[in-house]
Amino acid sequence: QVQLVESGGGLVQAGGSLRLSCAASGRTFSSYTMGWFRQAPGKEREFVAHISWSGSSTYYADSVKGRFTISRDNAKNTAYLQMNSLKPEDTAVYYCAADSKAPQFYRGAYYHSQHDKYNYWGQGTQVTVSS
């Protein structure tokens, strides 16, 4: 069983920055691909970024590429999403997710961009960007 707890959301002006954290329980965090997704009101959940278990591979949605950076600290069982140059359209609830089904195995960018490939989810943290 894996528990994920997001933090770091809040209200920020357009152009500002936020850093989201996702703290994971369990001793095998370092074996999982981690992803960030977001869901705005009335919209479907969409992929934001993911990072392989080792941290050597990352992938971003086109809408955040160059502005957001995903990282992880396996010693702290924590994944991060640094969000810079925020826009009002980034307003959403942000969720972190873990794929623990294939430890230490990265299935590629497309596979891990799909929300149904993750079997553990956090409760979400609200990010609101004002114009």
Beta strands, then each sheet from edge to edge (+ up, - down):
strand 1: 4-7
strand 2: 10-13
strand 3: 18-24
strand 4: 33-39
strand 5: 46-51
strand 6: 58-60
strand 7: 68-73
strand 8: 78-83
strand 9: 92-99
strand 10: 120-121
strand 11: 125-130
sheet 1: 1+ 3- 8+ 7-
sheet 2: 2+ 11+ 9- 4+ 5- 6+
sheet 3: 2+ 11+ 9- 10+
end
